[in-house]
Amino acid sequence: MTSSLALEITGLKKSFDRPAVNGLDLKVYGGEFYALLGPNGAGKTTTLRMVAGLLLPDAGEITVFGTKLMRDPIAAKSKIAWVSDEPMIYDKLTVMEYLEFVSGLWGVEPDIAEQRSLELVDWLGLAPHAMERCGGFSKGMRQKVALAGALVHEPQLIILDEPLTGLDASSARQVKDVLLSRVKRGTTIIMTTHILEVAERMAERIGVIADGRLVAEGTFQELRERSSNQSSTLEDVFLDIVETGEEEAGLGSIAA
Amino acid sequence: MSGSAFSAKSNSFGWYAVHEMRLIWRDFASLITGGKPRRVVIVGAIITAFIIGLHMFVANIMRAPLASGIVADKATLLLISGFAVMLFSLMFSQAIESVTRAYYARSDLDLLLSSPATSRRLFQVRTSMLAVHTTVFAILIASPLINVLGFMDHPRWFSAYLVIVCLGGFATCFAVLLTLLLFRTVGAAKTRLIAQIISAIVGAGFIISLQVMAIMFGEGISRLALFTSADTVARAPDLDSWFWLPAQAIMGQGWPLMTLVAASGLSLILVIAYSARRFAVDAQATSGLVEGRNKTEAFSGFQRRSNMSSVLRRKEWDLLKRDPWLLSQSLQQLLYLFTPGMLLWVNYGSGFGVYYVVIPVVVMAAGQLAGGLSWVTISGEDAHELIDTSPVTSRAMLRAKSEAVIVVVGLATSPFLIALLWFSPRAAVCLAIGILMATCCAVMIQLWHRSQCSRSLFRRRQVSSKTATISEAAVSIIWATGAALAFRHGLFLIPFALIAGLLMWVAWLLRPQGQV
């Protein structure tokens, strides 16, 4: 893990009908695998969508590898890849055409892009379907195509929102292997997941969000030590932290 | 929750009918209110005002013919038959579209087919509802004329409503039988596309063929010219022929009306009884399409000289090329270019009058085509998150998409430009200006009023922004008129350019919040 800051979020706020993200501060270091956990509606996806440039924050600042997202979004986006839980790909394009299109958007040289694409489809088990249109692909296949698209321009920071939802064991294993190998090569990964076992096994640090704020952060061991129940699984620790965090948020709002 | 939904006997005809009618009503309500129930009063007032205006307009047109009296001679029956066939072609076109949608829209089919309920009864109700839906649409179109005739001439004209119901029944029967035939002959995978093309051709085809025949016989471009021609009247069958049955029924004659009602009712009952059995099997066949084998494409390596703009343009063209349904929907407007093309061909060298027909029609079609394609490329972007997270400025992305649209419109209208360039370079310049301006305005309106949707919702794109649809049509009309008049004198273009500019400014002011 390198010590440079891959992502720095300060005082991030976003409200819809009610505050979704409420003064969030977060630091993720280069080459780190960071898991963002939280109950439904805690603000995880909203936070990541703001980092990916899909949503404008109401307040706060997002810095990606030293580039301020709001000041120079193009430079910041060139370092990022975004993969959502429901990847939207073109049904009428083949896998290779999709990767060619994504490479073009990120300005990757065609020779390099083609070489990388062939490696990626092979690596992700998509080679037999490389020339097929994506229209009839299963959820797992679509997720792998989206992941290949995210990797083909070799981003420094990959943001994944629930990437393993709905995948079978084999596809999930493939995706996890690809992500871990990228981290070994120095790529930074931020991922939200509801599968706590995945966070426990894969992430170097875990952040827990509740009510739009970061209520706990650290390695699994550090979180366990913070929890009242120290011999517990991540699930127990998570529930304990979230409960405490929500209570504090409730008291905070009453005090305010 | 109301208790009424639970009170009817489940799986009965009435139970399904209540379910279907509720869905149709809510669909219709959301269509006219844009999903905002509070707009019901405003929309209702606008529709009422429009209907009253339409009645007044028709009453004004019919004043002279009514004053001289309407008799059931061959000329009158021929004109009424012409109206009836036009209406039937529209109903048939709509029925084909509705029947296909009932097979392919899978929103509730999976639930229904996997339930232990008898699907036959449901499909009996669904086909009956198609007939109702088709008939209501035609009644709305014809009601001003029927009401004016009924109140200003004689109440017997109100029997035309019953004739429309019968025509709706026939249209549904033919549409269902045609769809079943397509399933048997071309298979489930191609039925939808072919049915959509037939629907478009039938919808526009009858009117276009009337215009073509009128042009060929030198009667002009009017849809009714052929029916009012003395030559056609002379060739028409005698008054005692069965050919006049629908027209006589419309005029309130007893036996023709009863024959028509009996024939239509019996046909509908037989077709519903037959098709309901087949419906479930065919609907299951369409369900398997998605799981079917994927189409493959040849791979010849990545393009070596590609940049962001070129990959975006190529992507848009590839997606359009590979979606024949969407392409056929977008290119429907081009069907209407056939008659001006014909007019140009027949009248070549005979005078300048032809250019005043050709130029506005082509400009209108270009504007409408550009609007549809812009919606597909801009609002119907299926992977918008990918585009939004890429390091491409929004301006560059929109420019590339606009270029993709302009090139397609240019290609579609180029035969007319080339032909006019040959016949009259001045007319070609006017046409080029009109096409370019109408296209650019349509693209800009779609940019200002973009709202992210799936491109599969193309047919309902007007609902997502009524302002965009109305502005697009208005600006196209202005440029069409301006370009035609510019052929007489270039200065005539200036006031129309100013009006178009004003309309564009209003469209910009009415853009949704957050759009640049």
Chai-1 contact restraints between the chains, C-beta under 6 A:
chainA,res_idxA,chainB,res_idxB,connection_type,confidence,min_distance_angstrom,max_distance_angstrom,comment,restraint_id
A,A52,B,T389,contact,1.0,0.0,6.0,A-B,restraint_1
A,G53,B,T389,contact,1.0,0.0,6.0,A-B,restraint_2
A,L54,B,D388,contact,1.0,0.0,6.0,A-B,restraint_3
A,I74,B,P391,contact,1.0,0.0,6.0,A-B,restraint_4
A,K77,B,P391,contact,1.0,0.0,6.0,A-B,restraint_5
A,S78,B,P391,contact,1.0,0.0,6.0,A-B,restraint_6
A,W82,B,T389,contact,1.0,0.0,6.0,A-B,restraint_7
A,M88,B,D382,contact,1.0,0.0,6.0,A-B,restraint_8
A,M88,B,A383,contact,1.0,0.0,6.0,A-B,restraint_9
A,M88,B,E385,contact,1.0,0.0,6.0,A-B,restraint_10
A,I89,B,A383,contact,1.0,0.0,6.0,A-B,restraint_11
A,Y90,B,D382,contact,1.0,0.0,6.0,A-B,restraint_12
A,Y90,B,A383,contact,1.0,0.0,6.0,A-B,restraint_13
A,K92,B,L319,contact,1.0,0.0,6.0,A-B,restraint_14
A,K92,B,R322,contact,1.0,0.0,6.0,A-B,restraint_15
A,K92,B,D323,contact,1.0,0.0,6.0,A-B,restraint_16
A,T94,B,E297,contact,1.0,0.0,6.0,A-B,restraint_17
A,M96,B,F299,contact,1.0,0.0,6.0,A-B,restraint_18
A,E100,B,F302,contact,1.0,0.0,6.0,A-B,restraint_19
A,F101,B,V311,contact,1.0,0.0,6.0,A-B,restraint_20
A,F101,B,K315,contact,1.0,0.0,6.0,A-B,restraint_21
A,G104,B,S306,contact,1.0,0.0,6.0,A-B,restraint_22
A,G104,B,M308,contact,1.0,0.0,6.0,A-B,restraint_23
A,G104,B,V311,contact,1.0,0.0,6.0,A-B,restraint_24
A,L105,B,S390,contact,1.0,0.0,6.0,A-B,restraint_25
A,L105,B,V392,contact,1.0,0.0,6.0,A-B,restraint_26
A,P110,B,F302,contact,1.0,0.0,6.0,A-B,restraint_27
A,P110,B,R304,contact,1.0,0.0,6.0,A-B,restraint_28
A,A113,B,F302,contact,1.0,0.0,6.0,A-B,restraint_29
A,E114,B,F302,contact,1.0,0.0,6.0,A-B,restraint_30
A,M131,B,T296,contact,1.0,0.0,6.0,A-B,restraint_31
A,M131,B,E297,contact,1.0,0.0,6.0,A-B,restraint_32
A,M131,B,F299,contact,1.0,0.0,6.0,A-B,restraint_33
A,E132,B,N294,contact,1.0,0.0,6.0,A-B,restraint_34
A,E132,B,T296,contact,1.0,0.0,6.0,A-B,restraint_35
A,R133,B,N294,contact,1.0,0.0,6.0,A-B,restraint_36
A,R133,B,K295,contact,1.0,0.0,6.0,A-B,restraint_37
A,G136,B,V290,contact,1.0,0.0,6.0,A-B,restraint_38
A,G136,B,N294,contact,1.0,0.0,6.0,A-B,restraint_39
